[in-house]
């Protein structure tokens, strides 16, 4: 969506100053446009302000305020010009978005609802435009449309930075490494297929097996399957070893005196502690204590009633979400409320599990047994995790949602993979496990987990240049540790232990299985609220920081890991607030 991006960049600083002005404009605009475009543009206006205000908060006060201009007529002209430009941009974007929405599965049901309203007594055919608009508002359909647009814009605003020319692009080697890694993983899976004489795409189940799995669908832990010869295709440690071996273009004369750090040679931009403080500034407001906290569940209930996704996202930023409301809030933020087409898709996935068996099923069973089944906080969810992960591996919609360097490369054809587009790794089911605490219904659980995986988790398990991918998070952790814990940093260096080794599994699993569930869910509230994985690197630094005394007294990797193995006492919110508020 080029126009959107251009206009955002061009007028970045001006929008925030005229927030109220825009609100008044909304009323005028709604009156002057056709109904659908008007609803779209009103929502767009709100979303643009949403996006602007969030990006402006991180930009700090660098914008120059137009109020310093002493000539009122010039100021008026400038304002008018800004508005005209903005209106034109919104009009174009509205047209583009209405095309995008037509291609979505939800379009049919939205269209039917508008048709129904148009035929209802609330709508007067002599004043179709105004009365239909009012009916759309009164029946809550406007919120639905706003949410659809919010998710469309959120998902298309941040394209992966594309390389211009391979030779001049300092991150090209990183992109190549990502493709090579994917290829290697698929090769391993293919050779596992050859060893066990299985076809990757699976074969039809025999009737008795189909009946067996159907009969045990709700208690798949009783489904007998021989896993002795299966092992995970790769574990976090394997990915870390590849990351540590990444060597970027290094100028010859620099190699002699540069300390051999793990990631500092990678030219990705990461925030410093001050920028993180600005980004997470809402955690520092003191209204989390006192009278405000008692009313918070009531406020959250009201926010849920609005069903408005940006408001729900705002609510999660406090980090004090009432547990019973967490499931519905997350579903609005991720746009994963269950519609008819979701239920149908789930049934199709389930049918596919019943009719065909694949080597990936074995990997799924193996993974759940190696991780969740052995975890005293998650073993009770073993059965539902089998259902979720078996369907997940067969879901080809995921591969359309996640476009990686690999899926764009010609190498894809040679190395077939599972339908979902990636190979399950050791611990993948732990990314789904926390959702079991939020939803009783496997369909709601599945689609919210899927949306969370697509928006966040896949960046933690592939080598990519995304500002919140695993490489950036490792670099962010390294820089924070080096700057704010120099003593610890030197200690690790003297012991010749790479600090990233002790936190990598936390980062790659977003702390799932490491933090107690109620703390983990607070951490994930913050990921969703601030739409950022950077909090993972920050928390990793904080934990090391608070255990500095003990870490300074030991000299082996085993002992360091022992000190960091039990995170059951970690309280996410107070630790993050304390660290961000320090000078």
C-alpha positions in Angstrom: 0.0 0.0 0.0 2.4 2.7 -1.2 0.2 5.8 -0.8 -0.5 4.9 2.9 3.3 4.5 3.6 4.2 7.7 1.8 1.7 9.8 3.5 2.6 8.4 6.9 6.2 9.3 6.4 5.6 12.7 4.8 3.3 14.1 7.5 4.5 12.0 10.4 4.9 15.0 12.8 1.9 17.0 11.9 -0.9 14.6 12.5 -0.6 14.4 16.3 -1.1 18.1 16.7 -4.5 18.1 15.0 -6.0 15.1 16.7 -9.1 17.0 17.9 -9.4 18.7 14.5 -9.6 15.3 12.9 -12.3 14.3 15.2 -14.5 17.3 14.0 -13.5 16.5 10.4 -15.0 13.0 10.8 -18.5 14.2 11.2 -18.2 16.3 8.0 -16.6 13.5 6.1 -19.3 11.0 7.1 -21.9 13.3 5.6 -20.1 13.8 2.3 -19.1 10.4 1.2 -21.0 7.3 0.0 -22.0 5.0 2.9 -19.4 2.3 2.5 -16.6 4.6 1.7 -17.7 6.8 4.6 -17.6 4.0 7.1 -14.3 3.0 5.7 -12.8 6.4 5.8 -14.1 7.2 9.3 -12.5 4.0 10.6 -9.4 4.8 8.6 -9.1 8.2 10.2 -9.2 6.5 13.6 -6.7 3.9 12.6 -4.3 6.4 11.1 -4.4 8.4 14.3 -4.0 5.2 16.3 -0.9 4.3 14.3 0.4 7.8 14.3 0.0 8.3 18.0 1.8 5.1 18.7 4.7 5.8 16.4 4.8 9.4 17.5 5.2 8.4 21.1 8.4 6.5 20.2 9.6 9.4 18.1 9.6 11.5 21.3 9.4 15.3 20.9 11.5 15.7 17.8 8.5 17.1 15.8 8.4 20.8 15.4 5.1 22.2 16.5 3.2 24.3 14.0 2.0 26.6 16.8 5.3 28.3 16.7 4.4 29.9 13.4 3.4 33.5 14.1 1.5 34.2 10.9 -2.1 32.9 11.5 -3.1 33.0 7.8 0.0 31.0 6.7 -0.8 28.6 9.5 -4.4 28.3 8.3 -3.3 27.7 4.7 -0.8 25.0 5.8 -3.5 23.3 7.9 -5.9 23.3 5.0 -3.3 21.9 2.6 -2.5 19.2 5.1 -6.2 18.3 5.4 -6.6 18.2 1.6 -3.6 15.9 1.3 -4.8 13.7 4.1 -8.3 13.5 2.6 -6.9 12.5 -0.8 -4.7 9.9 0.8 -7.6 8.5 2.9 -9.8 8.4 -0.1 -7.2 6.4 -2.1 -6.5 4.1 0.8 -10.2 3.6 1.4 -10.7 2.4 -2.2 -7.7 0.1 -1.9 -9.0 -1.3 1.4 -12.5 -1.9 0.1 -11.0 -4.0 -2.6 -8.9 -5.9 0.0 -12.0 -6.5 2.1 -13.9 -8.0 -0.8 -11.3 -10.7 -1.0 -11.7 -11.7 2.6 -13.7 -14.6 4.0 -15.6 -12.3 6.3 -16.8 -10.1 3.4 -19.8 -12.3 2.6 -21.3 -12.1 6.1 -20.6 -8.3 6.4 -22.3 -7.7 3.0 -25.3 -9.8 4.1 -25.7 -7.9 7.3 -25.7 -4.6 5.4 -28.3 -6.0 3.0 -30.5 -7.0 5.9 -30.2 -3.6 7.4 -31.0 -1.9 4.1 -34.3 -3.8 4.0 -35.2 -3.1 7.6 -37.7 -0.5 8.8 -34.8 1.5 10.3 -33.8 2.5 6.8 -35.8 5.0 4.8 -35.4 4.5 1.1 -35.9 8.3 0.5 -32.9 9.1 2.6 -31.0 5.8 2.1 -27.6 7.3 2.7 -28.1 8.8 6.2 -30.5 6.2 7.6 -28.4 3.3 6.5 -25.3 4.9 8.0 -27.2 5.4 11.3 -28.4 1.8 11.2 -24.9 0.5 10.6 -23.8 2.5 13.7 -26.7 1.5 15.9 -26.4 -2.2 15.1 -22.7 -2.3 15.9 -21.7 -3.1 12.4 -19.5 0.0 12.2 -17.3 -1.5 14.9 -17.0 -4.7 12.9 -15.9 -2.8 9.8 -13.4 -0.7 11.9 -11.9 -3.8 13.3 -11.5 -5.4 9.9 -9.7 -2.3 8.7 -7.6 -2.1 11.8 -6.3 -5.6 11.2 -5.8 -5.1 7.5 -3.7 -2.0 8.1 -1.8 -3.5 11.0 -0.8 -6.5 8.9 0.2 -4.5 5.8 1.8 -1.5 7.3 5.1 -3.1 8.1 6.4 -5.0 5.0 9.8 -6.8 5.4 12.5 -4.4 4.3 13.3 -5.5 0.7 16.9 -5.6 -0.5 17.8 -3.2 -3.2 20.9 -4.7 -4.9 22.4 -7.8 -3.3 26.0 -6.4 -3.5 25.1 -3.1 -1.7 22.8 -4.7 0.9 24.7 -5.3 4.2 22.0 -7.7 5.3 22.0 -9.8 2.2 24.1 -12.5 3.9 21.5 -12.7 6.6 18.7 -13.3 4.1 20.7 -16.0 2.4 21.4 -17.6 5.7 17.7 -17.7 6.3 17.1 -19.5 3.1 19.9 -21.9 3.7 18.6 -22.7 7.2 15.1 -23.4 5.9 16.6 -25.7 3.2 18.6 -27.5 5.7 15.6 -28.1 8.0 13.5 -29.4 5.1 16.4 -31.7 4.0 16.5 -33.2 7.4 12.7 -33.8 7.3 13.0 -35.4 3.9 15.8 -37.7 5.0 13.7 -38.7 8.0 11.0 -39.6 5.6 13.3 -41.8 3.5 14.6 -43.5 6.7 11.1 -44.4 7.8 9.9 -45.0 4.3 7.1 -42.5 4.7 5.8 -39.9 2.2 6.1 -36.3 3.4 2.7 -35.4 2.1 1.3 -38.4 3.9 -0.8 -41.4 2.9 -4.4 -42.4 3.4 -5.2 -43.9 6.8 -6.6 -47.4 6.9 -10.2 -47.5 7.9 -9.6 -49.1 11.4 -7.0 -46.4 12.1 -9.4 -43.7 11.0 -12.1 -45.0 13.3 -9.6 -45.3 16.1 -8.4 -41.7 15.9 -12.0 -40.5 15.6 -13.1 -42.4 18.6 -10.2 -41.0 20.6 -10.3 -37.5 19.2 -11.0 -35.9 22.6 -8.4 -38.0 24.4 -5.6 -38.5 21.9 -3.2 -39.4 24.7 -4.8 -42.8 24.5 -4.1 -43.1 20.8 -1.3 -45.6 20.5 1.6 -44.6 18.2 5.2 -45.8 18.0 7.6 -42.9 18.3 10.8 -44.7 19.2 12.6 -43.9 16.0 11.5 -40.2 15.8 13.4 -37.3 17.1 12.8 -33.5 16.8 14.1 -32.1 13.5 15.8 -29.3 15.3 15.9 -27.7 18.7 16.6 -24.1 19.8 20.3 -25.0 20.3 20.7 -25.9 16.6 19.3 -22.5 15.5 21.5 -20.7 18.0 24.6 -22.5 16.6 23.7 -21.3 13.1 23.2 -17.7 14.4 26.5 -17.7 16.2 28.3 -18.8 13.0 26.8 -15.9 11.0 29.7 -13.9 9.7 28.8 -10.6 8.0 31.0 -8.7 5.6 34.0 -7.7 7.8 36.7 -5.1 6.7 40.1 -6.8 6.9 41.8 -4.2 9.0 39.0 -4.3 11.7 39.4 -8.0 12.5 42.5 -7.7 14.7 41.3 -5.3 17.4 37.5 -5.9 17.4 36.4 -7.9 20.4 34.7 -11.1 19.2 31.1 -10.3 20.2 28.3 -12.5 18.9 26.0 -10.1 17.1 27.5 -6.6 17.2 28.8 -7.0 13.6 25.2 -7.3 12.3 24.0 -4.0 11.0 20.5 -4.2 12.3 19.1 -1.2 14.3 17.9 -2.0 17.8 16.6 0.3 20.6 18.6 1.4 23.6 17.2 1.4 27.1 16.0 5.0 26.8 14.0 4.2 23.6 12.5 1.1 25.3 11.5 3.4 28.2 9.7 5.7 25.7 8.1 2.7 23.9 6.8 1.1 27.1 6.2 4.5 28.9 2.6 3.6 29.7 3.8 0.9 32.1 5.3 3.7 34.3 2.1 5.6 34.9 1.2 5.2 38.6 -2.5 4.6 38.1 -2.0 0.8 38.5 -2.3 1.2 42.2 -4.8 2.8 44.5 -8.5 3.3 43.5 -7.9 2.8 39.8 -7.0 -0.9 40.1 -10.4 -1.8 41.7 -12.4 -0.3 38.9 -10.1 -1.8 36.2 -12.1 -5.1 35.7 -15.3 -2.9 35.3 -13.4 -0.7 32.8 -12.2 -3.8 30.9 -15.8 -5.1 30.7 -16.9 -1.8 29.2 -14.0 -1.9 26.7 -15.0 -5.4 25.7 -18.6 -4.2 25.2 -17.3 -1.7 22.6 -15.8 -4.7 20.7 -13.3 -2.2 19.3 -9.9 -3.8 18.6 -7.6 -0.7 19.2 -9.3 -0.1 22.6 -8.8 -3.7 23.6 -5.1 -3.4 22.6 -4.8 -0.3 24.7 -6.3 -2.1 27.7 -3.6 -4.8 27.6 -0.8 -2.2 28.0 -1.3 -1.8 31.7 -0.3 -5.4 32.4 -3.1 -5.9 34.9 -5.6 -7.7 32.7 -8.3 -9.5 34.7 -7.7 -13.2 33.8 -11.4 -14.0 32.9 -11.4 -11.2 30.3 -8.0 -12.1 28.8 -9.3 -14.6 26.2 -11.9 -12.3 24.6 -9.5 -9.3 24.7 -6.8 -11.2 22.9 -9.2 -12.4 20.3 -10.2 -8.8 19.5 -6.6 -7.6 19.4 -5.6 -10.4 17.0 -8.9 -10.4 15.1 -9.5 -14.0 15.8 -13.1 -14.1 17.0 -14.6 -17.3 15.6 -16.9 -16.8 12.6 -18.8 -19.4 10.6 -15.9 -19.8 8.1 -13.5 -20.5 11.0 -15.6 -23.4 12.3 -15.8 -24.8 8.7 -12.1 -24.5 8.3 -11.5 -26.3 11.6 -13.8 -29.1 10.5 -11.9 -29.5 7.3 -8.5 -29.6 9.1 -9.9 -32.3 11.5 -11.2 -34.3 8.5 -7.7 -34.1 7.0 -6.2 -35.5 10.2 -8.7 -38.3 10.2 -8.2 -39.3 6.5 -4.4 -39.0 6.0 -1.4 -39.6 8.2 1.9 -37.8 7.8 5.3 -38.0 9.3 4.7 -34.6 10.8 2.0 -36.2 13.0 4.7 -38.3 14.6 6.8 -35.1 15.2 3.8 -33.4 16.8 3.1 -36.3 19.2 6.8 -36.5 20.0 7.0 -32.8 20.7 4.0 -32.7 23.0 5.3 -35.8 24.9 8.8 -34.3 25.3 7.6 -30.9 26.5 4.0 -30.3 27.7 3.4 -33.8 29.0 6.5 -33.4 31.3 5.5 -30.0 32.5 3.4 -30.0 35.7 1.6 -26.8 34.6 0.6 -28.0 31.2 0.3 -31.8 31.2 -3.5 -31.6 31.8 -3.8 -30.0 28.3 -2.1 -32.9 26.5 -5.2 -34.0 24.6 -6.2 -30.6 23.4 -2.6 -29.8 22.3 -2.6 -32.9 20.1 -5.7 -31.7 18.4 -4.4 -28.1 18.0 -1.0 -29.1 16.7 -2.2 -31.8 14.3 -4.6 -29.3 12.7 -1.9 -26.6 12.7 0.6 -28.6 10.8 -2.0 -29.2 8.0 -3.2 -25.6 7.8 -2.2 -24.3 4.4 -3.7 -20.8 5.1 -0.7 -20.3 7.5 1.8 -20.5 4.6 -0.1 -17.8 2.7 -0.1 -15.5 5.8 3.7 -15.9 6.5 5.7 -14.8 3.5 9.4 -15.4 4.3 12.6 -15.0 2.2 12.4 -18.8 1.7 8.9 -18.9 0.4 9.8 -16.2 -2.1 12.9 -18.1 -3.3 13.0 -20.6 -6.1 14.5 -23.2 -3.8 11.0 -23.9 -2.3 10.0 -26.3 -5.1 12.9 -28.7 -4.4 12.1 -29.0 -0.8 8.5 -29.8 0.0 7.4 -29.2 3.5 4.3 -29.6 5.6 1.2 -27.8 4.4 1.6 -25.1 7.1 4.8 -24.0 5.4 7.3 -24.8 8.1 8.8 -27.7 9.9 7.8 -28.2 13.6 10.7 -27.9 16.0 11.4 -29.1 19.5 9.1 -27.1 21.8 6.7 -25.6 19.2 3.7 -26.9 21.1 4.8 -24.8 24.1 3.8 -21.7 22.1 0.3 -23.1 22.0 0.1 -24.4 25.5 -0.5 -21.0 27.3 -3.7 -20.5 25.2 -5.2 -23.6 26.9 -5.6 -21.4 30.0 -7.7 -18.9 28.1 -10.2 -20.9 26.0 -12.4 -24.0 26.7 -13.3 -24.3 23.1 -10.6 -25.8 20.8 -11.7 -23.7 17.9 -11.3 -20.4 19.7 -8.0 -21.6 21.1 -6.8 -22.7 17.7 -7.5 -19.4 15.8 -6.1 -17.1 18.5 -3.0 -19.2 18.8 -2.7 -19.3 15.0 -3.0 -15.5 14.8 -0.4 -15.0 17.6 2.0 -17.4 15.9 1.6 -15.7 12.5 2.1 -12.2 13.9 4.9 -13.0 16.4 6.2 -16.5 17.0 7.4 -17.4 13.5 9.9 -14.5 13.7 11.5 -16.2 16.7 12.1 -19.5 14.8 13.5 -18.3 11.4 16.6 -16.4 10.5 15.2 -13.0 9.3 16.0 -9.3 9.1 12.8 -8.2 10.8 13.4 -5.5 13.5 11.7 -8.0 16.0 13.1 -11.2 14.6 15.2 -13.5 16.7 18.5 -12.0 15.3 17.4 -8.5 16.3 16.3 -9.7 19.7 19.7 -11.4 20.3 21.5 -8.2 19.3 19.2 -6.1 21.5 19.9 -8.4 24.5 23.7 -8.3 23.8 23.7 -4.5 23.7 21.6 -4.1 26.8 23.7 -6.5 28.8 27.0 -4.9 27.6 25.7 -1.4 28.4 23.8 -1.9 31.6 25.6 -4.9 33.2 29.3 -4.3 32.3 30.4 -6.4 35.3 28.4 -9.4 34.2 29.4 -8.9 30.6 33.1 -9.0 31.6 32.5 -12.0 33.8 31.0 -14.0 30.9 33.8 -12.9 28.6 36.5 -14.0 31.0 34.8 -17.4 31.4 34.5 -17.5 27.5 30.8 -18.2 27.8 28.6 -16.5 25.3 25.9 -14.7 27.3 23.2 -15.4 24.6 23.6 -19.2 25.3 21.9 -18.9 28.7 18.9 -16.9 27.5 18.3 -18.1 23.9 15.7 -20.7 24.8 13.7 -18.1 26.7 13.7 -15.8 23.7 12.9 -18.5 21.1 10.0 -19.8 23.2 8.9 -16.3 24.3 9.5 -17.6 27.9 6.7 -20.3 27.6 7.5 -23.2 29.9 10.0 -21.1 31.7 7.8 -18.6 33.5 4.8 -19.7 35.6 1.7 -19.5 33.4 0.0 -16.5 35.2 3.3 -14.5 34.8 3.8 -15.6 31.2 0.3 -14.4 30.3 1.1 -11.0 31.7 4.2 -10.9 29.5 2.2 -11.9 26.5 -0.4 -9.2 27.4 2.4 -6.7 27.0 3.6 -8.2 23.7 0.1 -7.8 22.3 -0.5 -4.4 24.0 2.7 -2.8 22.7 2.8 -5.0 19.5 6.4 -5.7 20.3 8.6 -8.7 21.1 11.4 -6.5 22.4 10.1 -7.0 25.9 11.6 -10.5 25.7 15.2 -9.3 25.5 14.5 -6.7 28.2 13.1 -9.3 30.6 16.1 -11.6 29.9 18.4 -8.8 30.8 16.4 -8.0 33.9 16.5 -11.6 35.2 20.3 -11.7 34.8 20.6 -8.3 36.4 18.6 -9.4 39.5 20.7 -12.6 39.8 24.0 -10.8 39.3 25.4 -11.6 42.7 24.9 -15.3 42.4 26.1 -15.3 38.8 29.3 -13.5 39.6 30.2 -16.3 42.1 30.2 -19.2 39.6 32.5 -20.2 36.8 30.9 -22.9 34.8 28.0 -22.9 32.2 26.3 -25.6 34.2 26.2 -23.6 37.4 25.1 -20.4 35.6 22.3 -22.4 34.0 21.4 -23.8 37.4 21.0 -20.3 38.8 18.8 -19.3 35.9 16.8 -22.6 35.7 14.0 -21.7 38.1 12.0 -18.6 37.2 9.0 -19.4 39.4 9.7 -16.4 41.6 9.9 -13.9 38.7 7.1 -11.2 38.8 7.1 -9.7 35.3 5.3 -6.4 35.9 7.1 -5.0 38.9 10.5 -6.1 37.6 9.9 -4.3 34.2 8.5 -1.2 35.9 11.4 -1.0 38.3 14.0 -1.3 35.5 12.3 1.2 33.3 11.9 3.8 36.0 15.5 3.7 37.2 17.7 6.5 36.0 
